Amino acid sequence: MNCENFSKEQELAEDTQFIQRVASEVTQSCALPLAVPTERIPEFILQAAQWFWTYDDYALEERSYVIKNKEFCHGAGGAKENKIVQLPKQIMSVHIVSRSSHKALSGNMGDFSLERMMMDSYSMSQGLMSTENNGLGATGGFYNLMGVVAGLYEMSTFQKTLGHELTYNYNQYSHKLIILGDLGPSDVYIQCMKRCRIQDLYDSYYFFRTVVCFVKRALATIYGTFEFTLPGGVTINVLDIKSDADSELDAIKEYFENNRACDYFFQPNTV
């Protein structure tokens, strides 16, 4: 069974249930006299999803694919310098491109990480808590962070040198992968980041709250454009609705900024 095979009926049921949740939350289960057109809510769901795919690390999944050589076409005028393939719109970024004949250097024995293989090998042969230096910084029963980083840096250099990676460019707007180096008759192996389905984001509390805030701001704009009084002399304070939505959105943005995965650079000449 394909674990990524979802029927249209299943996705439609998930969409309908989520839209109803959003409408109920905005109107506080119809306690507030706000007319929420459910046919407009999918627009705000898409806006929130695009924001999540950009800023939430958990909204993306790492994937590895092999692209057949015949899928590439030459550039305009038959130029051989650029080999172009159209990737699906779900691909957000590409970070490794190499000839598929050398993909074994990116993984072996069912694992795509050379570093993990080397660490497991050292751990199995000498133990994680070895009293002798195992080559990756394990001394006296503890890891030396500098030794570990240096070892991983050397393995990464080895992989980059012998992996025969290709020069490429990937544009996330046109979704075109352009090979700038020599490809020859080889197939292409890529590692990329693929965005989750929108339906997968429905389980996220922050995604739900983001969609609710987008809907509230739109309603505040609509009701604030015209001055009118509801039956019974009731008026809607649109400023409070917009202020609450903006405050919650700011808190959500701050949460993701504080919880994004960080990168670091190893500079051996300064250590």
N, C-alpha and C positions, 0 to 999 in steps of 0.2 A: 504493500500500500504506500502510495506517495504521501508523505507527511505534509507536503505543501500544496496538496490538491484540495481546493475549497470550491464547493458548488456555489453558483450564483444565488440559489435559493437561501443557502446558509448565510451568505454575506448580506443579502437583502434583509433577512430576519434580524441580524446583528445591527444593521444600520437603523432599521425601524425602531428597535428597542432603545438604542442609544439616543436617537432623536427625541423619543418620548421622554426619556430621562432628562434631557436638557430642557425641553419645554416645561416639564413639571417643576424643575428647579428654578427656572426664571420666574415663573408665575407663583412659586410657592404653593404648588398643588392647587392652582386656580384661586388662591386666596387674594391675589393682586389682580386688579382689573387691567391686565396687559394682554393685548392680542398678539400672540407669537405665531407668525406664519411658518408652519413647519417646513414648507417647501423652500424656505430661505436658509434653514439651518445647515444643510449640506455645504453651502458656500463657506460658512464659518468653520465647519469641520475641516474642510480642505485647507483653509488658511492656517488653522492651528497645527495640522499635520505637517505642512511645509515648514513651519517654525520649529517643530520638534525634530524633524529630519536634519535640520541645520545645527541645532544647539544641544540636543539630547543624545549622548553617546549610546544609550540603550535603544534608541529608535533606529539604529543601523546594525546590520549583521555582516560579518566578514565572510566572503565567498571566494572560491577558486574555480576557474573555468578554463577550458581549452577551446580555442577558436580555430576552426579549420582554415587552412591557407586559402582555400577557394572562396571563403567568405569575404576576403579583402579585395577591394577594387583599387585601381590606380587613380591618381589624381586627375584633374582636368587636362584634357589633351593627351591622355595616355602617359603622363609623366610617371616614371618609376620611382621618383624620389619619395613620394608620399603614398603609403598604403593605408586605406581608410576602411573602417568597418563601423556600422551603425549599431551601437549597443542599446539594450532596452532602457527605457526611461527610469526604471527602478535603480539603476546603477548610479550612485552619487559620486563616487571617486574611484580611481584606479591607482594603486601604489606599487605594484610589481608587474612588469611585462618582460617575458623572456621566451626564447624558443622552447617549444614543448619537449624537444629531445633532451633538454637540460633540466627539466622540472624536478628530476630526482635530487638535485642539489638543494631544492627547497623543501624536501621532505623524503622520508623513507620509512618503510615498515608501517605505512598507514598514518604517519604523522607529518604535518606540514611545517613543523618547526625544527630546524637544525639545532638551534640553541637548546630546546627541550630534550632532544635526543642526546646531546653531549652531556647535559647536566644529569640525565638519568643514568648514562653510562658511568660517569664518575661516581655517582651516588651508589650504584650497585656494586662497583668494584672496590670502593674504599670506604663507603659509608658516609652518611650525612654528618656524623659527629666524629669523624676521624681525628686522631691526635696529631697526624702528620698532614702536611700541606698536600692536598689532593690535586693541585693545579688550578683550582678555581677559588682559592682563597680560604678554604676550610682549615684553620689552624687552631690547635688547642681546644677542639670541640666547638668552635664558633666560626661563622663565616666572616671573612674580611670583605667588606663591601667593595673596597677598591680592587681587590683581586677578582671578585666576581664580575664587576663591570669591565675590567681590563680583559678578562677571558671572553666575555660576550662580545666585546668590541673586536677582538681578533677573529672570532668566528664569523662575525658579520662581514668583516673585511674579506675573509676567505670566500664567503658566499657571493659577495658582490664581484670579486675578481674572477671566479670560475663559473659563476652562474650565467654568463653571457646574456645579461639583461640588455634589452633593446631600448634605444632612445625613442620616446613617444610623447604624445600630447593628448590629453583627454579633456574635452570641454563638457561641463556638466549641464550646459544649456542646450547644445545641439546633440549631446550624447554620442559624439563621434570620437572614436579612438584612432589616432593617426600615428602610424609607425614611421619614424623619421630615419631609422637606421636600416641596415641591410637585413632583409627578412629571408630571401631565398625561397626554397620550397617548403620551409618548416611551418608547422602549425604554431600557434601562439598560446602560451600559458599566462594567465593573468590572475592576480589577487586584487580584489576590489571590495568596496563597502556597498552593500545593497540595503535599501530602505525597507523597513517593515511595512506590512500591510496597514492601511488605516484602521482596519478592524482590530489589529493587534494592539493598537494604542488605546482602545476603548477601556481596557482594564486599568489604565493609569489614572490615578486620582488627579494628578496635575493636568493631564490632557483634558479630562472632563471639566475641571474648573476653568481652564483656558477657553474652551468653547463657550461655556456659560458667560464668561466675562466678555467675549467678543459679541455675543448676542445682546447682552445688556447695554453695551456701548452703542450698538446699532439702534436699539429701541430708544435710548436716551436721545440720540440724534433725531430720530423721527418725531418723537413726542415733543422735543424741544423746539422743533421748527415752527410748530403752530401753537397758538394759545387757545385752549378750549377747556371747558369744565365738564366733568362726567356727571351723569345723573345723580341727584342728591347734593350737588354743589361740591363734589369731591374733585380735587386737583392732584396731579402727579408731580412729585418733586424730582424732575429729571436730573438735576444737579447731584442729588444724593446717589442716584442709580449709577451715573457715570463716575462719580468719585469713588464709590465702592469698587466698581469694576477696575478702574485704573490702579487703585491701591493693591488689589489682589494680583493683578498682572505684574506689577512691579515686584511683589514678593515672590512670585513664581520665577520671574527672570533672575532674581538674586539667588534663588535656590539652585537653579541650573548653573549659573556662573560659579557658584561655590563648590559644585559637585562634579564639574567636568574633569575628565582624566587629564593629568598634567604630563607634559613632556620635559625632558631634560637633555642637555648636551654634555657629553663627556669630552673634556679637553685634557689630554694626557700631559701636555707641556706645563700645565698649571697645578698639577697634583704632586 
